[in-house]
Amino acid sequence: MRNIIITIILLVLAALMSVMYFRKLNSPGQRPGKVMENIPSNAALIFEYKNDETFYDIFSNNKLLSNLIGDEHIAELTVLKTRLLDNNLLKNLFEGQSLFISVHPQKDTTANLDFLITTSTRVNMGDEIDQLARQKNSDILIHPMQLAGKKGYNVFFNSIKRRFYLLLNDDNTFSASFSQPLVEQAAKYHNENHEKFFVQLSDQQNSNSIANLYVNYSQLVPLFDELFKNKNTDIFRSFRLLYAIGAFSLNYRSDALMFNGISHINNNGPKSYLDIFRYQQPVVNKLKSIFPASLAYSLNFAVSNPVSFETDLLQWQLEAGYNKEKDAIFKRIKTETSINLAAEFAARLGNEFAIVTTRYQEKIGLIQLKNGLNLRPFMVNISKMTNDDMGQFNYDKLPFYLLGDSFSIFRRPYFMIVDNYLIICNSQSGMNEYYKNYTQGNFLAKTSEYVRFDNLQAERSNVSFFINFKNAHDILTEALKPRYARAFAEKGKSWSSYYAAGYQFTASEKDFYTNFYMRLNLPDTAAVETTQ
């Protein structure tokens, strides 16, 4: 009997300890997912990190983040940490908490790109903020105010001459920003009934990660509209049309930013061109070996089954309403040349095709073929030949109908078939320049900087975007709005300190396993650039 009583007591104690543990685990001050629900769903990007010394020690002498977001925002974040997070009254409340820094595209295009900070404290910090406000401090001035009908604070940082708006919620979470409209927007969102929007990393992944990145693809369009003069820029365009949420964890390197995780496709949203590729198997990327050394940026596609890809493309174009004009073009080709172009092309299409934009803003289409000689007669019959090797298509938008949305930039391009590659370009001069590079072996893949970067990338993927910042410099400074162009062009700082960036999609269970890379220039390369 005594043993039974002891056993019962131990079980009761174990149950009580479990309840206490899970209560602690589920409190807003402990669970990042609960805090994240307060971030408005129009956030384009969210960066999450733990407010502990490990994170700050890793990046204290490292330029990866400062070059990425710029000195101005780094100065703002530094002031926030030293004046608020590390303040003696507040430090214990924030220790180890997850901080979410989110970017929300704003309609006011004259404003700087501000961010929203969302986090939690172990207890409500209203009393501590009030106590801090009563202290005499020339560096920081705090005044209570109403923000969207809730208690908030206006915090003025004298060192950077900026006002910071902070809103307290009743669940120990708070939202803060240098933009008052952003904070008020977060307050309204907090009061609304809404479904969980952002896909979060598992607790295990989150606890093992130094930092995390979340991407709301549907909000990349307004974000790019805020950054670029031309709303129709083709940079990263296919990804911007995807209806998905990405959740990635940081793999730390001293010379590169590397995030990987899953981009979850929303099956209830509109279907985009990239949706087609999630039904393919990953493919070893080989086509990049013939990208020209003058490449500024590229978009590479890889399919394991070209015939099924063409079938899926046909269905996507049918749903998008392109079938009527497509059928008319191919019926005309059949009538005038007796060629069933769609079938002949699908039977000879290889596993990869890509669009390359050079530093001279030429667009080159590269399509791998199973047998170039076998396809050539069909291409000749639908074209007007300018010489023995080059011709121009007689029909509009064939690359778009045969390969999809990203090839819509080629209306009636010139073409050449070289070895087992179909090469297309909108100008003869661009075609001749690429052919010259091809015959001379002047390829990006032969440069040491690219080889160094490519070592980071996954060998297999289905969609891969790459941008060489040095070659894309003139294109970006011309395309970006002035304030962002100036920041990009600043030598030795910002994104110009990076050699390149890559973004890869690999089909995985009808979603995309995603890799994102940015690698810094070699130290001696950066030194040479700053002296020029």
N, C-alpha and C positions, 0 to 999 in steps of 0.2 A: 504493500500500500504506500509506504514511504517513497519508493522509487517512482510509483505512478504519479504522486503529487509533485515530486521534483520535475518529472518529465513535463507535466502540464504547465508548471510555472515557467520552465524554459521555453516551451512553445508560445506561451502568452508573451513573454519578453521578446522573443524573436519576431512575433507578429507586430508588436508595438514598435520595435526598431525598424521593421520594414515600412510601416506606415509613415514614420517620421522621415525615413530616407526618401521615399517617393514624394512626400510633401515638399521636401527641400528641393528635389529634382524638378518638380513641376512649378515651382514659384517663378514669377517673371524675372527675378534677379538671377536665375540659374539657367533657364531654358532659352537659347537663342531663337528657336522657332516661334515662341510666344511673343518675343520682342519684335520679330520680323513681320508679324501680322499687322503692325502699326505703320508699316511703310506703304504709302500710296502706290497703287498698282500701275501708275504711269511712270515709275522709275525705269530708266533704260539700263542702268548699271548699278550694282550694289557691291561694295567692297566691305568684307567683314574681317575683323581681327580681334584678338584678345588683348585687353588692356593690362598687359603684364610686362615685366622687364625683359622677358625672352624676346618678344617681338621687337621692342625698341633697341635692344642690344644688337640684334641681327642687322637692322637697317640703319643704325646710328652713323656708321662710317661708310655707308653704301649709297651710291647715287641712283640705284635702280628706280626707286619710287619718286624721288625728287625730279629726276629727268622726265618721268612719265607724266606727272601732274603739274610741274612747274614750280618755280621758287615762290610765287605769290601764295599758292594754296598750301605749300609746305610751311611757309611762315605763319599762315592762319592756324594750321593744325598744331604747330609748335606752341603758339600762344595759348591755344585751348588746353593743351596738355599741361603746360607749366603753370598757367594761371587758374585753371579750374580743376582738371582731373588730379593734379598733384597738390592742390591746396590742402593744408593740414585738416581743415574741416570736412573735406569731401573725399580725400584719397581712399580711405578704408571702404567707402560706399561703392567706389568704382573698381576696386582691385579685382582683376580677373574676369570682369564682365565683357561680354561681346559688344563691340561697337560696330554699327552699320553706317557706312557713308554711302549715300545714294545720290545719283545724278538724275534730275528730273528736267526734261526739256520744257522750256518756258515760252509762252507766246510772245513775250517782250524780247525781241531779238537784239535790242540795244544793251541788254544787261549782260554781265559776265556770267559764265557758266558756274552757278552756285551749287552747293551740295547740301543735303539734309543729313543730319546725324541723329540716329535713333539708337537708344540703349536703355538700360535699366540700372537701378541701384538696389542695394540689399534692403533698404527701407526707404520710405518717403523722405526726400531730402529738402522739403520746403523750409523746415526750420533752420537747417544749415545754410541754405541760400540767403534766408532773411538775416541770419547772424553775420554772414559774409558781407551783405549789403550795408550793414551798420558800421563795419570797420572802415577806418580812414585809410584809403589806399589810392594813390595817384595813378597807379597802373591799370586799375580796373574799377569801374563805376557801375553799380547795379541798382536798377529801379524796378519795382513791381509794375506790371501792366496787364491789361486784358488782351488775350489773343484768341480770337474766335469764341469769345464768351467764357474763356477759361483763364485760370490764374497762370500768369507767365511773367517773364522778366526781360528787361532790356539791359543788356550787358555791353558796356562800352570799353573796348581795349585801347588804351592810349597809345601803345607802342605801334599799332598798325592802323590806328584811326578808323576803326570799323565797329559797327554795332552788331551785336550777336543776340538773337532772339531765342528764348528758351521757354518751352511749354511743359508743365508737369501734368501727368495723367494720374488718375486715382489708383492705378495698378502698379505704381512704382516705375513705370516707364516714362521716358520723356523724349520729346523731339526738339531739335535745335538747328538753327541755320543762320547764316549772315543775310538770308533773304526772308523778310517777314511774310510775304505771300506763301512761301514754301511751308513755313511753320503753321500758318493758318489752314493751309490745304491739308496738312497732316492731322490737325485737330478735327477737322470735319470728317476726314476719312476714318479716324478712330471712333467717332460716334455712329458711323453707319454700320448697317448689317451687311457683311460681304463674305464671300467664300475665301478660303485660303488661296492666295494667288501664286505666290512664289514657291517653286519646288525647292525643298531644303535638303541639305546633306544629312545623312544619318547621324545619330549622336556619336557613334564611334568615329566616323569620318571627321566630324566636326572637332572632336576632342583631340584627334591626332594631327590636325592641320594647323599650320602657322597662320594662314589667312585663306579666305575663300572669296570667290568672285561669282556673282550672279548676273546673268544677261537676260533681259526681256527683249527678245528679238522684235516684237511688234512695236516697240518704242524706239527702235534704232532709226526709223525714218524721220520722226521729228527731231531726234538728236542730231542727225546728219544735216537736216535742214537748218539747224542752229549753227552748225560749224561751217557749212559750205555755201558759197554764193549761189551755185546752181543746184536746184533741188533734184535735178536729173543726173547727178554724177553717177558714173557706173562703178565707182570704188565701193566694194563690199555690197553691191546692190542685191545680189541673189540672197544673201544672208538677211538683209534688211526686210525682205518680203516674206520671211518665214514666220509662221505662227508657232512660237516655241518659247520655252524657258530653259536656260542653262544654269547648272550648278556645278562649279569647279573648285578644286582645292589647289593650293599653291605648292609646287615642288621647288624648294629653295636652291638657287645657285647664286654665286657671287657675281656672275657676269650675265645672267639671263633671268627674265621672268618666264616661268613655265606654269601654266594652269592646265589641269585636265579633269574631266568629269563627263556628265551626260547632258546633252541637249534634248529635252523631252518635248516631243511634238504634241501639240494640242489637236486631237483628231476631230474636235468639234468646230475648229476654226477653218477659215478659207485655206484651200490647198495651194501650195506654191510649187514652183519648178523643182526646187531641191527635194521636195517630198518624194519624187520619183526615185531618187537614189537610195533611199532607205530600204528598198526591196532588193538591192544588189548585195553581193558579197564583197568584202574588202579586196582591193587589187594593189599589187606592187606598183608604185609610181615610177615609170621609166621615161615618160615623155618629157619630163623636166630636163633631161640630159641634152635636149636640143633647143632649149630656151636661149635666146640671144643674150650676149653679154650686156646689151643696152637695155635690158628689161627693167621697167619701172615697177610694174605689178602684173600679176597673172592670176588666172582662175582655171584650175585644172580639174577635170572630171574623169572618173574611172568607173567602168561598169564590168561586172563579171560575165554578164550575158547580154551582148548587144541587141540580140533579137527581142528579148523580153523588155529591154529598155525602150526600144522603138514602139513596142505594143503599149507600154505604160505611158510613153510620151503622147501617142495618138489619143489615148483615153483622156489624158490631162488637157490636151488641146481641144478635144471635143467638149469637155466640161467648161472650158474657158471661153468657148464660142468661136474658136478659130477654124473649125472644121469646114465651114462653107467655102471660105476663100482658099483654104488649103486644097480641098477637093477640086475646085475650079482650076487651080494652077496645075495640079498633077494630071487632070484630065486633058488639059491643053497640051502638056508635054507628051502625053501618050498619043494624042491625035497627031501632033506635028512631027514626032520623032519615033513613035512606036516603042518607046522605052517606059517600062514601069519603074520609074525612078525610085520610089520609096522602097520597093522590094529589092531592087538591085543594090541600093546603097546599104540597106540593113544587112544584107548577106555578106557585105565586104567590110563593114565597119569593124575596126579593132576595139581594143579595150579602153583607150584613152582619147580624150580630145580637150583642147585648151584654148583660151584666149589670152594673148600676151599684149600688153601695152608697153611700148618702148618709151625711153626718155624723150623721144621726138614726137610722142603722142600718136604714133602709128599703131593700128590694131592689126595683129596677126592671128589668124586662126590656124591651129595645128591639129590635124585629125589623123590618128593612127589607123592604118588600113591592114587588112589581112593580106591583100595582094594589090599593090598599086598599079601594076601593069594591067590587071584584070578590070579595074575600075576605069582606067583612062579612056577607053573608047566611049563610054557612056557620058563622061564629063565633056569630051570633045563635041559630042553630038548635041549637047544642050548649051553650047557656048559659041562665041565668036573668037577664033584664035587670033592673037596678035603676033605670035611667032610660033615656032615649032614646039615650044615648051610652055608658053603662057596663053591663057584665054580668059574671056570674061563671060560670066553667065548671062544667058539671054532672058532669064526669068527672075522675077522679084522674090526676095525673102526666102530663097531655098535653104540657106543655112539655118534659119529660124525654124522652118518646117521640119527639117531633117534632124536637127540636134537640140532645138529647144530655145527657151526664152533668152538665155545669155548670148546667143548668136544673132539676135535681132539687129545688132549694130552693122551687120553685113547685108546690104540690100542687093546689089548686083556686083559682087566682088570679083576680082581677078583670081585665077587659081593656077597652081602648078602641082604636079605630082612628082615628088622626088623620093626615090627609094619606095618605102611603104608609108609615105606621109602625103596627105592632101593638105596643101598650104593655101590659105585664102587671105586676101588683103584688099582693102578698098582702093588702093592706089598702086599703079605700076612701079613707082619709085620705091614705095615701101616693100613691095614684093622683091624687087631687084636687090634692095639692101639686105633683106633677110636671106635671100639665096646666096649672096656673096658671103655673108657670115656663116651660112651652112657649109658651103664648099671649103671655106678656110678654117672651119672648126672653131669659130669665135663664139664659144658658148659660155654662159654664166657658170655652168657646172664645173668648168675648168679653173675657176678662180678660187684661190685659197680661202677668201672670206666666205664665199658661198658654201664651200665644203665644210667649213667650220660650223656654219649655221645649220646645214642640212643634217649634220650629225645629231642634232637635237630632234629632228622630225621623225614621225612614225614612218616606217617603210611602206605600209599599206594604208590607203584611205580611199574614199569615194569622191570627196570634194575637198579641194585644197586651195586656199587663197594665200598669196605671197606678195609682199611689198618690200622693195629695196629702197630704203629712205634716201640714199645718196642719189640714185638715178631718178627717183620720184620727186626730188627736191623742187625743181622748177614747176612741175605740174601741181604740187600741193600748195606752194606759195601763191600760185596764180588762182587756184580753185578755192582755197580757204578764205573765209572772211578776214578782213585786215588784222584784227586783234589776234586771231589764231595763227595767221600766216606769220606775223612778226615773232610770235612765241616759238613757232616751229623753226624759223630760219635762224634763230639765235645760236651762234656757234658754241659748241661744247655744252649746250644745255638742251632741255626739252627732248623731243623725239629725234632730233637730228643727232643725238648722241648714240642712238641705236643704229646698228647696221641694217636690220630687217625685222619684219614680223611675219609670222605664219599662223594660219588658222585652218585646222583640218577637221573634217567630218569623216567618221568611219561608221558605216551602218552596223547597228547592234540592237537586235530585238525590236526592230521597227522604230528605233530612236537613233540618235547619232552620238557615239563616243567622240568627245571633242578634245582636241589639243590646241592650246594657244601658246605661242612662243614670241618673245622679243629678246634679241641678243644685242648687247652693247658692242660698239666698235672696239677693235683691238686698241689698247692704250696708245701704241705708237701712231696708229692711224688718226686717232682723235687729236693727238698732239700736233701732227702735221697740219690737220685741218684748222686748228685754232691759230696757227702762225701765218696762214695764208691771207 
